[in-house]
Amino acid sequence: MTEREVEELILLKGKVEKLLGNYAGILKQLEEERSKRKEVEGLLNEKEKDYNKLEKKYSKLQLSGAIKGDEESTRVARKRINKLVREIDNCIALLNNI
């Protein structure tokens, strides 16, 4: 092997080692990002649960306001009840078709 070929092999080896180092660094970053993503997904799920609880609570408050006689709450409660009745009618119709 000539001296030039040896030098080229040494340069190539250095480049390969640099690439392997970069690859290892990127894998580490990827793992960190995956960990962060899992954290964020957990927080998102928690917030969605909180949102659903608040939404249910709000619906109950609207219905309780309708019972008290508030005109707007009564209208909202009637709309909700009508929607529920339509959904029940649709379910019954689907069951009759089976």
Short mmCIF file of the C-alpha atoms (twelve columns), coordinates in Angstrom:
data_MODEL
# 
_entry.id   MODEL 
# 
loop_
_atom_site.group_PDB 
_atom_site.id 
_atom_site.type_symbol 
_atom_site.label_atom_id 
_atom_site.label_alt_id 
_atom_site.label_comp_id 
_atom_site.label_asym_id 
_atom_site.label_seq_id 
_atom_site.Cartn_x 
_atom_site.Cartn_y 
_atom_site.Cartn_z 
_atom_site.pdbx_PDB_model_num 
ATOM 1  C CA . MET A 1  0.000   0.000  0.000  1 
ATOM 2  C CA . THR A 2  1.341   3.396  -0.889 1 
ATOM 3  C CA . GLU A 3  1.762   6.252  1.523  1 
ATOM 4  C CA . ARG A 4  -1.055  8.179  -0.186 1 
ATOM 5  C CA . GLU A 5  -3.479  5.263  0.216  1 
ATOM 6  C CA . VAL A 6  -2.596  4.991  3.885  1 
ATOM 7  C CA . GLU A 7  -3.284  8.709  4.360  1 
ATOM 8  C CA . GLU A 8  -6.615  8.368  2.560  1 
ATOM 9  C CA . LEU A 9  -7.541  5.412  4.771  1 
ATOM 10 C CA . ILE A 10 -6.663  7.417  7.879  1 
ATOM 11 C CA . LEU A 11 -8.801  10.332 6.642  1 
ATOM 12 C CA . LEU A 12 -11.637 7.944  5.822  1 
ATOM 13 C CA . LYS A 13 -11.389 6.343  9.254  1 
ATOM 14 C CA . GLY A 14 -11.560 9.790  10.878 1 
ATOM 15 C CA . LYS A 15 -14.638 10.701 8.854  1 
ATOM 16 C CA . VAL A 16 -16.351 7.410  9.718  1 
ATOM 17 C CA . GLU A 17 -15.609 7.929  13.424 1 
ATOM 18 C CA . LYS A 18 -17.010 11.472 13.201 1 
ATOM 19 C CA . LEU A 19 -20.140 10.167 11.488 1 
ATOM 20 C CA . LEU A 20 -20.579 7.487  14.163 1 
ATOM 21 C CA . GLY A 21 -20.225 10.145 16.869 1 
ATOM 22 C CA . ASN A 22 -22.821 12.332 15.151 1 
ATOM 23 C CA . TYR A 23 -25.122 9.329  14.800 1 
ATOM 24 C CA . ALA A 24 -24.839 8.519  18.507 1 
ATOM 25 C CA . GLY A 25 -25.606 12.153 19.365 1 
ATOM 26 C CA . ILE A 26 -28.648 12.174 17.124 1 
ATOM 27 C CA . LEU A 27 -29.908 8.930  18.690 1 
ATOM 28 C CA . LYS A 28 -29.562 10.522 22.136 1 
ATOM 29 C CA . GLN A 29 -31.485 13.616 20.988 1 
ATOM 30 C CA . LEU A 30 -34.171 11.413 19.484 1 
ATOM 31 C CA . GLU A 31 -34.614 9.547  22.757 1 
ATOM 32 C CA . GLU A 32 -34.845 12.856 24.652 1 
ATOM 33 C CA . GLU A 33 -37.474 14.136 22.214 1 
ATOM 34 C CA . ARG A 34 -39.463 10.921 22.556 1 
ATOM 35 C CA . SER A 35 -39.369 11.309 26.321 1 
ATOM 36 C CA . LYS A 36 -40.554 14.919 26.065 1 
ATOM 37 C CA . ARG A 37 -43.314 13.845 23.687 1 
ATOM 38 C CA . LYS A 38 -44.549 11.225 26.161 1 
ATOM 39 C CA . GLU A 39 -44.617 13.883 28.878 1 
ATOM 40 C CA . VAL A 40 -46.587 16.251 26.692 1 
ATOM 41 C CA . GLU A 41 -49.013 13.494 25.685 1 
ATOM 42 C CA . GLY A 42 -49.550 12.696 29.366 1 
ATOM 43 C CA . LEU A 43 -50.251 16.349 30.120 1 
ATOM 44 C CA . LEU A 44 -52.597 16.547 27.149 1 
ATOM 45 C CA . ASN A 45 -54.540 13.504 28.337 1 
ATOM 46 C CA . GLU A 46 -54.764 14.994 31.812 1 
ATOM 47 C CA . LYS A 47 -56.030 18.308 30.438 1 
ATOM 48 C CA . GLU A 48 -58.574 16.524 28.231 1 
ATOM 49 C CA . LYS A 49 -59.911 14.696 31.295 1 
ATOM 50 C CA . ASP A 50 -60.113 17.989 33.177 1 
ATOM 51 C CA . TYR A 51 -61.898 19.570 30.216 1 
ATOM 52 C CA . ASN A 52 -64.439 16.737 30.043 1 
ATOM 53 C CA . LYS A 53 -65.111 17.005 33.787 1 
ATOM 54 C CA . LEU A 54 -65.628 20.748 33.494 1 
ATOM 55 C CA . GLU A 55 -67.870 20.308 30.479 1 
ATOM 56 C CA . LYS A 56 -70.066 17.850 32.387 1 
ATOM 57 C CA . LYS A 57 -70.150 20.191 35.361 1 
ATOM 58 C CA . TYR A 58 -71.130 23.066 33.082 1 
ATOM 59 C CA . SER A 59 -73.946 21.016 31.560 1 
ATOM 60 C CA . LYS A 60 -75.235 20.193 35.037 1 
ATOM 61 C CA . LEU A 61 -75.100 23.851 35.980 1 
ATOM 62 C CA . GLN A 62 -77.050 24.756 32.852 1 
ATOM 63 C CA . LEU A 63 -79.720 22.196 33.730 1 
ATOM 64 C CA . SER A 64 -79.885 23.386 37.328 1 
ATOM 65 C CA . GLY A 65 -80.263 26.940 36.039 1 
ATOM 66 C CA . ALA A 66 -83.176 25.768 33.904 1 
ATOM 67 C CA . ILE A 67 -84.856 24.362 36.975 1 
ATOM 68 C CA . LYS A 68 -84.486 27.725 38.705 1 
ATOM 69 C CA . GLY A 69 -86.336 29.359 35.840 1 
ATOM 70 C CA . ASP A 70 -83.626 31.357 34.071 1 
ATOM 71 C CA . GLU A 71 -84.961 31.937 30.546 1 
ATOM 72 C CA . GLU A 72 -81.659 31.321 28.741 1 
ATOM 73 C CA . SER A 73 -80.916 28.194 30.774 1 
ATOM 74 C CA . THR A 74 -84.409 26.886 30.132 1 
ATOM 75 C CA . ARG A 75 -83.923 27.331 26.390 1 
ATOM 76 C CA . VAL A 76 -80.571 25.555 26.485 1 
ATOM 77 C CA . ALA A 77 -82.003 22.713 28.591 1 
ATOM 78 C CA . ARG A 78 -84.906 22.254 26.191 1 
ATOM 79 C CA . LYS A 79 -82.538 22.135 23.223 1 
ATOM 80 C CA . ARG A 80 -80.423 19.534 25.000 1 
ATOM 81 C CA . ILE A 81 -83.442 17.440 25.974 1 
ATOM 82 C CA . ASN A 82 -84.788 17.612 22.416 1 
ATOM 83 C CA . LYS A 83 -81.415 16.504 21.085 1 
ATOM 84 C CA . LEU A 84 -81.352 13.568 23.505 1 
ATOM 85 C CA . VAL A 85 -84.883 12.564 22.510 1 
ATOM 86 C CA . ARG A 86 -83.902 12.639 18.817 1 
ATOM 87 C CA . GLU A 87 -80.867 10.459 19.551 1 
ATOM 88 C CA . ILE A 88 -83.056 7.987  21.439 1 
ATOM 89 C CA . ASP A 89 -85.553 7.932  18.559 1 
ATOM 90 C CA . ASN A 90 -82.712 7.223  16.121 1 
ATOM 91 C CA . CYS A 91 -81.474 4.370  18.313 1 
ATOM 92 C CA . ILE A 92 -84.964 2.878  18.481 1 
ATOM 93 C CA . ALA A 93 -85.316 3.160  14.713 1 
ATOM 94 C CA . LEU A 94 -81.991 1.395  14.217 1 
ATOM 95 C CA . LEU A 95 -83.015 -1.371 16.614 1 
ATOM 96 C CA . ASN A 96 -86.288 -1.828 14.746 1 
ATOM 97 C CA . ASN A 97 -84.361 -2.295 11.491 1 
ATOM 98 C CA . ILE A 98 -82.284 -5.160 12.908 1 
# 
